[in-house]
Each structure stands twice: as C-alpha cells, then as structure tokens.
Amino acid sequence: MAATNHRILVMRHPETVANTGRFLSGRKDVELTPAGERQLMQAVDAIVAWRPDRVWSSPLSRCQAIGREAAFRLGVPFEVHMNLQELEFGSVQDVPFDEVARMGYPFPWHIDAQGHSMPAPGAESFEHLRVRAKAFLEELRPLTGRTACVTHGGFTRGLLGAVFDTPLDTFWNISISNVSSQVLTCDGTTFRLAALGLAPQEVITRSMNPSLLGNDTTQSISGVIQHENRN
C-alpha cells in the first residue's frame, strides 16, 4: 500500500436558523443561531490546531466565516470552491421539510424503481451531487500535505458517498453534525476514511498528540473501501 501523502479535513458549518427551523436553506446565506456563533469560534480553533497547508471553503458565508479566519490566523492560502456548496433546492428553497413533503417532494429525494433520484422542480438531483463530489475528489487527488475544507452536510454526504460508491438510496443516512469533521487520506490514487464525526475539541486533541491520528482503520463501508474511478 502506498504511503499517505495527503490528509483532508472536511468540516460542516455551524448551526443556522435553517437547521433549528427545519427548512431547506441550500445555497442561500442564513444567519447562525447563538449556538452557531459559539461553534464558529470552536471550529476556527480546531482548523488552526490541525494546521492545514491550505483552506478551502464553500462560497456561503456560514462556511467562509470559518475558513477565512482560520487561514488568516495560520497565514496559509484561502480559496472558495464552488463544488463545496450545498445542494440547490430550486422550487423548495426556504420551504420547511414538512411542507416539502406535503408538496410531494419529500427530502431526501425519493429514489424511483430504476434507482434515480426524484428532486423537486429546479432542484439538484443526487446524481448531480455525486458528479460534483467526484470532480472535487479529482481536485484533491494530486495534492500533498493537508487541506481543510469547510462545507455543508449535504455535500459531505455526497463526498463520502462518492469515495465509497454508496448507493443513492442510502448515502444520506449518515449523520453529519454541525462543525463535525471527517478526515480522508489519499496516497495519490486511493481515498480512505481516517476519522468520522470529530467534534472540534477532538480535532484539537488529535492535533496536539499526533499518535492519536493513528492509521486508517475504516476497512469497509458498503463493501467498498476505495475510489479509483477518474471518470
């Protein structure tokens, strides 16, 4: 097995009024809750402790606020990457989950008998999310060192689903908490999962004690452990 030469921290944004209000905010900028404001500073501290060589962010403010501050404190490059943004919800943007279901477009999107997702009008399909995620993996694949990415729960699920080829009807089942971090590794060819659902303090603790990073321990998710398809 080739040696790991790239570690990728994938962090979800802090809690927003859309999260607590149970509506689809998607690509709209929404305010953080008071808890989210506290989480924001914890998230910045975690990324700073992890000491990435570069920080990438979704274009939305709930992500950029973390990424820009962490990059500034570290003195490393900061970049906005459009592929890191959340799903587009089209006609159900700003609509509460319960109302979306009453409209006939329950979220997560229904998967039909042919295995295709059925998004609301104007909304992004799970297939397109998977395409975006695979494109983003290709941006990460040739890099070395450490990359911190601040993104959304939906895109994080899509990214993990792309790594492990998880079926479209199950990839959304994983829980991605606000400001939780997932750590991927790459040897230039294969992506693997090194950590899942780390709270900011856990990221800090592991960063202070490198022995806690350990080796990649995830052996099987949906029966597949690697992503090598470059198409």
Kinemage of the C-alpha trace (Angstrom):
@kinemage 1
@onewidth
@group {chain A} dominant
@subgroup {mainchain}
@vectorlist {calphas} color= white
{ca met a 1} P 0.000 0.000 0.000
{ca ala a 2} L 1.362 3.426 -0.920
{ca ala a 3} L 2.079 5.851 1.898
{ca thr a 4} L -0.454 8.511 2.781
{ca asn a 5} L 0.724 11.861 1.458
{ca his a 6} L -2.444 13.934 1.772
{ca arg a 7} L -4.891 14.382 4.641
{ca ile a 8} L -8.181 16.170 4.066
{ca leu a 9} L -10.315 17.601 6.871
{ca val a 10} L -13.951 18.053 5.792
{ca met a 11} L -15.888 20.201 8.274
{ca arg a 12} L -19.567 21.129 8.286
{ca his a 13} L -20.625 24.721 9.021
{ca pro a 14} L -22.088 25.857 12.400
{ca glu a 15} L -25.744 25.665 13.374
{ca thr a 16} L -28.039 28.037 11.453
{ca val a 17} L -31.631 29.213 11.843
{ca ala a 18} L -32.483 26.883 8.952
{ca asn a 19} L -31.161 23.908 10.931
{ca thr a 20} L -33.229 24.734 14.007
{ca gly a 21} L -36.235 25.916 11.968
{ca arg a 22} L -36.215 22.772 9.845
{ca phe a 23} L -36.312 24.411 6.427
{ca leu a 24} L -34.181 23.994 3.300
{ca ser a 25} L -31.679 26.846 3.086
{ca gly a 26} L -29.477 25.283 0.398
{ca arg a 27} L -27.385 27.945 -1.324
{ca lys a 28} L -28.949 30.886 0.496
{ca asp a 29} L -26.994 32.754 3.161
{ca val a 30} L -28.749 32.344 6.505
{ca glu a 31} L -27.898 33.586 9.980
{ca leu a 32} L -26.205 31.488 12.620
{ca thr a 33} L -28.023 30.744 15.861
{ca pro a 34} L -26.396 31.853 19.151
{ca ala a 35} L -25.128 28.280 19.488
{ca gly a 36} L -23.795 28.502 15.948
{ca glu a 37} L -21.864 31.668 16.784
{ca arg a 38} L -20.123 29.810 19.599
{ca gln a 39} L -19.486 26.824 17.348
{ca leu a 40} L -17.897 29.087 14.738
{ca met a 41} L -15.014 30.067 17.016
{ca gln a 42} L -14.575 26.455 18.157
{ca ala a 43} L -14.383 25.412 14.511
{ca val a 44} L -11.762 28.051 13.724
{ca asp a 45} L -9.664 26.912 16.694
{ca ala a 46} L -9.907 23.302 15.510
{ca ile a 47} L -8.697 24.085 11.981
{ca val a 48} L -5.872 26.247 13.331
{ca ala a 49} L -4.772 23.409 15.626
{ca trp a 50} L -4.899 20.949 12.715
{ca arg a 51} L -2.519 23.233 10.777
{ca pro a 52} L -3.508 22.676 7.149
{ca asp a 53} L -1.372 23.874 4.259
{ca arg a 54} L -4.452 25.377 2.606
{ca val a 55} L -8.060 26.134 3.498
{ca trp a 56} L -10.917 25.728 1.003
{ca ser a 57} L -14.500 26.812 1.543
{ca ser a 58} L -17.991 26.807 0.129
{ca pro a 59} L -18.937 30.281 -1.151
{ca leu a 60} L -21.652 30.653 1.513
{ca ser a 61} L -20.964 32.892 4.486
{ca arg a 62} L -21.596 30.208 7.106
{ca cys a 63} L -18.550 28.398 5.730
{ca gln a 64} L -16.370 31.301 4.636
{ca ala a 65} L -16.513 32.845 8.115
{ca ile a 66} L -14.632 29.820 9.460
{ca gly a 67} L -12.286 29.292 6.539
{ca arg a 68} L -11.146 32.885 6.127
{ca glu a 69} L -10.424 33.387 9.822
{ca ala a 70} L -8.541 30.104 10.158
{ca ala a 71} L -6.453 30.785 7.040
{ca phe a 72} L -5.696 34.314 8.248
{ca arg a 73} L -4.527 33.071 11.635
{ca leu a 74} L -2.357 30.398 10.022
{ca gly a 75} L -1.046 32.539 7.182
{ca val a 76} L -1.987 29.918 4.577
{ca pro a 77} L -3.873 30.292 1.263
{ca phe a 78} L -7.663 30.526 1.348
{ca glu a 79} L -9.794 29.597 -1.676
{ca val a 80} L -13.511 29.469 -2.398
{ca his a 81} L -14.501 26.321 -4.305
{ca met a 82} L -17.917 26.257 -5.923
{ca asn a 83} L -18.141 22.462 -5.758
{ca leu a 84} L -18.168 22.713 -1.950
{ca gln a 85} L -21.533 24.481 -1.900
{ca glu a 86} L -24.738 22.865 -0.683
{ca leu a 87} L -27.426 21.318 -2.868
{ca glu a 88} L -29.575 23.632 -4.970
{ca phe a 89} L -33.175 23.244 -3.753
{ca gly a 90} L -34.888 25.129 -6.570
{ca ser a 91} L -38.644 25.443 -6.065
{ca val a 92} L -38.494 24.236 -2.449
{ca gln a 93} L -35.833 26.703 -1.333
{ca asp a 94} L -36.806 28.202 2.071
{ca val a 95} L -39.652 25.704 2.456
{ca pro a 96} L -39.989 23.726 5.729
{ca phe a 97} L -39.336 19.986 5.487
{ca asp a 98} L -42.928 19.127 6.408
{ca glu a 99} L -44.321 21.385 3.702
{ca val a 100} L -41.887 19.975 1.130
{ca ala a 101} L -43.253 16.516 1.885
{ca arg a 102} L -46.850 17.738 1.537
{ca met a 103} L -45.928 19.195 -1.854
{ca gly a 104} L -44.949 15.699 -2.972
{ca tyr a 105} L -41.155 16.157 -2.881
{ca pro a 106} L -40.008 14.624 0.423
{ca phe a 107} L -36.392 15.229 1.258
{ca pro a 108} L -34.107 13.303 0.998
{ca trp a 109} L -35.336 12.864 -2.539
{ca his a 110} L -37.310 9.745 -3.325
{ca ile a 111} L -35.463 7.099 -5.378
{ca asp a 112} L -37.584 5.533 -8.118
{ca ala a 113} L -37.707 1.891 -9.208
{ca gln a 114} L -34.861 2.480 -11.669
{ca gly a 115} L -32.627 3.876 -8.911
{ca his a 116} L -32.907 7.519 -9.997
{ca ser a 117} L -33.486 10.380 -7.547
{ca met a 118} L -36.604 12.499 -7.999
{ca pro a 119} L -35.801 16.097 -6.961
{ca ala a 120} L -38.271 18.958 -6.754
{ca pro a 121} L -38.516 21.203 -9.850
{ca gly a 122} L -35.315 23.198 -10.276
{ca ala a 123} L -33.538 21.291 -7.505
{ca glu a 124} L -30.280 19.374 -7.778
{ca ser a 125} L -30.503 15.618 -8.160
{ca phe a 126} L -28.429 13.227 -6.082
{ca glu a 127} L -26.809 12.088 -9.337
{ca his a 128} L -25.549 15.613 -9.996
{ca leu a 129} L -24.345 15.919 -6.399
{ca arg a 130} L -22.315 12.744 -6.956
{ca val a 131} L -20.806 14.230 -10.129
{ca arg a 132} L -19.798 17.379 -8.218
{ca ala a 133} L -18.291 15.303 -5.429
{ca lys a 134} L -16.232 13.204 -7.852
{ca ala a 135} L -14.994 16.352 -9.560
{ca phe a 136} L -13.913 17.707 -6.200
{ca leu a 137} L -12.043 14.494 -5.397
{ca glu a 138} L -10.086 14.988 -8.608
{ca glu a 139} L -9.060 18.454 -7.367
{ca leu a 140} L -7.815 16.884 -4.137
{ca arg a 141} L -6.146 13.770 -5.567
{ca pro a 142} L -2.810 15.250 -6.755
{ca leu a 143} L -2.206 17.391 -3.655
{ca thr a 144} L 0.076 16.648 -0.704
{ca gly a 145} L 0.189 17.886 2.866
{ca arg a 146} L -3.084 18.889 4.499
{ca thr a 147} L -6.222 20.523 3.133
{ca ala a 148} L -9.076 21.801 5.316
{ca cys a 149} L -12.469 22.083 3.595
{ca val a 150} L -15.438 23.902 5.146
{ca thr a 151} L -18.686 22.806 3.576
{ca his a 152} L -22.229 21.540 4.204
{ca gly a 153} L -23.912 18.415 5.481
{ca gly a 154} L -25.353 17.537 2.098
{ca phe a 155} L -22.095 17.898 0.217
{ca thr a 156} L -20.218 15.974 2.912
{ca arg a 157} L -22.628 13.067 2.469
{ca gly a 158} L -22.168 13.313 -1.281
{ca leu a 159} L -18.390 13.308 -0.930
{ca leu a 160} L -18.334 10.246 1.315
{ca gly a 161} L -20.837 8.565 -0.992
{ca ala a 162} L -18.551 9.225 -3.957
{ca val a 163} L -15.499 7.852 -2.146
{ca phe a 164} L -17.233 4.635 -1.173
{ca asp a 165} L -19.710 4.310 -4.065
{ca thr a 166} L -22.583 4.227 -1.583
{ca pro a 167} L -25.977 3.691 -3.271
{ca leu a 168} L -28.108 6.784 -3.793
{ca asp a 169} L -30.876 5.406 -1.602
{ca thr a 170} L -28.608 5.035 1.451
{ca phe a 171} L -25.769 7.585 1.244
{ca trp a 172} L -27.878 10.232 3.024
{ca asn a 173} L -28.346 8.026 6.100
{ca ile a 174} L -25.091 9.104 7.729
{ca ser a 175} L -25.419 11.806 10.411
{ca ile a 176} L -23.225 14.892 9.900
{ca ser a 177} L -23.404 17.198 12.919
{ca asn a 178} L -22.720 20.926 12.765
{ca val a 179} L -18.945 21.653 12.936
{ca ser a 180} L -18.168 17.924 12.916
{ca ser a 181} L -15.120 16.897 10.891
{ca gln a 182} L -14.398 13.888 8.727
{ca val a 183} L -10.801 13.070 7.788
{ca leu a 184} L -9.923 11.475 4.462
{ca thr a 185} L -6.493 10.384 3.349
{ca cys a 186} L -5.101 9.902 -0.132
{ca asp a 187} L -1.932 8.258 -1.403
{ca gly a 188} L -2.249 9.919 -4.802
{ca thr a 189} L -4.634 7.245 -6.041
{ca thr a 190} L -6.940 5.905 -3.349
{ca phe a 191} L -9.082 7.806 -0.834
{ca arg a 192} L -9.718 6.284 2.590
{ca leu a 193} L -11.590 7.382 5.688
{ca ala a 194} L -9.396 8.026 8.735
{ca ala a 195} L -11.939 9.663 11.058
{ca leu a 196} L -15.668 10.348 11.129
{ca gly a 197} L -17.727 12.814 13.163
{ca leu a 198} L -14.946 14.500 15.143
{ca ala a 199} L -16.083 17.382 17.350
{ca pro a 200} L -13.828 20.478 17.274
{ca gln a 201} L -12.220 19.541 20.595
{ca glu a 202} L -11.458 16.071 19.268
{ca val a 203} L -9.677 17.618 16.278
{ca ile a 204} L -7.649 19.788 18.649
{ca thr a 205} L -6.772 16.846 20.906
{ca arg a 206} L -5.625 14.701 17.991
{ca ser a 207} L -3.612 17.590 16.590
{ca met a 208} L -1.823 18.082 19.915
{ca asn a 209} L -0.975 14.375 20.075
{ca pro a 210} L -0.075 13.096 16.584
{ca ser a 211} L -0.036 9.493 17.810
{ca leu a 212} L -3.824 9.743 18.132
{ca leu a 213} L -4.099 10.221 14.375
{ca gly a 214} L -3.188 6.576 14.011
{ca asn a 215} L -3.548 4.595 10.829
{ca asp a 216} L -6.575 4.413 8.608
{ca thr a 217} L -8.926 1.980 10.319
{ca thr a 218} L -12.008 2.012 8.128
{ca gln a 219} L -11.972 -1.331 6.333
{ca ser a 220} L -15.381 -1.450 4.738
{ca ile a 221} L -18.240 0.929 4.071
{ca ser a 222} L -20.947 -0.550 1.855
{ca gly a 223} L -18.407 -3.229 0.966
{ca val a 224} L -16.104 -0.788 -0.849
{ca ile a 225} L -13.009 0.850 0.594
{ca gln a 226} L -11.589 2.874 -2.241
{ca his a 227} L -12.353 5.289 -5.026
{ca glu a 228} L -10.123 4.985 -8.066
{ca asn a 229} L -12.523 5.847 -10.892
{ca arg a 230} L -11.332 9.065 -12.508
{ca asn a 231} L -14.212 9.376 -14.943
